Amino acid sequence: MGGLPIIYVKAGGTSSKCPVCGDKLFAEEGRMMYCVKCRRRVDRDVNASINIFKRGMRFVPVGPAGEAMNGNSGTLQFQR
């Protein structure tokens, strides 16, 4: 069965950790979070999604690209 692999990661703490420096973020008005060290403001859900992505990327194999990344040396044709 083909398709994309699914990687499950724990989402706990992802909205309150700075994705740049790793420091704790502080809640501001509304949905915004602030990093004192980086001086960055970010929406808490956007921040959580970045951190979840980074956690998942730890499980992606590192190495040479597979056959799909080699490209197609043939001529590209478009249908109308």
SVG drawing of the C-alpha trace seen along z (x, -y; Angstrom):
<svg xmlns="http://www.w3.org/2000/svg" viewBox="-8 -42 31 44">
<polyline fill="none" stroke="black" stroke-width="0.4" points="0.0,0.0 1.6,-3.3 1.1,-6.8 2.6,-9.2 3.8,-7.9 2.0,-9.2 4.1,-10.3 2.4,-10.8 4.0,-13.3 3.0,-14.6 1.5,-18.0 1.9,-18.9 3.7,-22.2 4.0,-23.1 2.1,-26.4 4.2,-27.7 7.7,-27.0 9.6,-29.3 10.4,-27.4 13.5,-29.6 15.3,-29.6 13.3,-27.0 12.5,-29.5 9.1,-29.7 6.6,-32.0 4.4,-34.3 0.7,-34.8 -0.3,-38.3 -3.8,-39.6 -5.9,-37.3 -4.2,-34.4 -0.7,-35.9 2.4,-34.6 5.7,-36.5 9.3,-35.3 11.3,-37.7 14.6,-36.3 13.8,-36.5 11.4,-39.4 9.0,-37.5 5.2,-37.6 3.2,-34.7 -0.3,-33.3 -0.3,-30.3 -1.8,-27.9 0.7,-28.9 3.5,-28.5 2.2,-25.0 2.0,-23.9 5.6,-24.9 6.8,-23.0 4.7,-19.9 6.3,-20.0 9.8,-20.3 9.1,-17.3 7.9,-15.2 11.0,-16.1 13.2,-14.3 11.9,-11.0 12.5,-11.7 15.4,-9.7 18.5,-11.7 20.5,-10.7 20.6,-10.8 17.4,-11.5 15.5,-8.5 14.7,-7.8 11.7,-10.1 14.1,-13.1 16.3,-12.3 13.9,-13.9 12.8,-12.8 15.3,-13.4 12.5,-13.1 10.7,-15.9 7.9,-17.5 4.6,-17.7 1.4,-19.4 -2.1,-18.4 -4.6,-21.1"/>
</svg>
